[in-house]
Amino acid sequence: MKKITLLLMLFVTSLLTSQNTVSVDASKTWKSYVAAFNVSDGNYAFGFDYDFAKNKSTFTGNVLTMQPNFAIWAENAASWDAGWFSASETPNKTVEVSGFVEDSSLAGSDLTFSGNLDSYTIASGYTVKAFIKALDPGNNYATVTNKTFTLTDAVSTFSVSASASELLAGHIIQYGFSVTGLIANPAEESNLGSVVVSNPANSSQTATYDLLESFNDTGLEGAFGGTSAVYDADPTDANTQVVKITSTNGSGEVWQGTNVILTTPYTLTAATQLSMQLDVYSTTAITIAPKAQGGVDGAPNAVTSVSHTGSGWETLTFTFDQTLDNQGPANGDYSDFALHTNWDTSANGYGTPDGRVFYIKNLKGLPTTLPEDPAPTDAPTTPPTRDAADVISLFSDAYDDITFDEFGTT
């Protein structure tokens, strides 16, 4: 019996720690590497470890400003070194200058690297990417995983993810940014622009959690996929009504869950916050998958996951900065909400229905006000002119309306 309990504890612990989320963080140790390529043929020429400060990457708090590399030009312009220049002021190398955090403790777990894109003014000859990499020290440090997100002026957030199977134990894990383009003339700095990224304002210390729905006999739209969702008494307070959710056991769809009706819409953006809260009661450890839906003006649906320890009522905070179920991250205003009853973080997908029973109340987030539909600007059609004796008018206001008590039903 003790062995079974220990195995269950280890399994639960693995579920609770199998998803890592990181962002732009100045408190980390940032390293750098330069990969140089020939302008003439695009082939790789050489590479070397570099000083992060020389990247022209500057932190102000958790805000990072990235620019083209000017230091290589400045350090080699006196002799117009042939390794970098084919003639005076004519560079012969394009460089991919990476700035990254190296943290091998992230190996063996799903990982998402995300944040705000606050400004994108860098010149068109340069490409900026966020990345997650895994290097194999047993194979001459070969890059075995390289997941990227290209930053452009068309987006306001970035997010790149890699699964546990892509970040194997024993590999070196890196996440960060690369700026690729010609080595740059310091005299042109004012013309070449920059890219500014930052840590999303989604921590529990700065987020706003106003009540969107109590679930006290309101808010329940209906279940799907084999889930039952009904109003029931709070298991700890018979005088309070909440929603009881029951999963099927071994049958039904893996994506089963319940939809919620909200009278108060909410907003989820990296510039404001990407997190919400929900009170969940369970006596067993479970992982569920909240979903932001009903996006306004093209805001994408977003799915995330959150785990419960099985200790009764817990206030769970979940953040829509991930890309789960091919959805998200969230970015915009939302009018609806759904809750998938079972998420398997070890498989990065919906889990097999297991008959779990849990309760929910008090969905909270950052409320917003949606714009009203504009009033029509076109005048109504003018009624045709008829002899009043030939007209029976109900609501026209152009003729005398008749009086009536009810419409006929036959």
Disulfide bonds with the S-S distance in Angstrom:
none
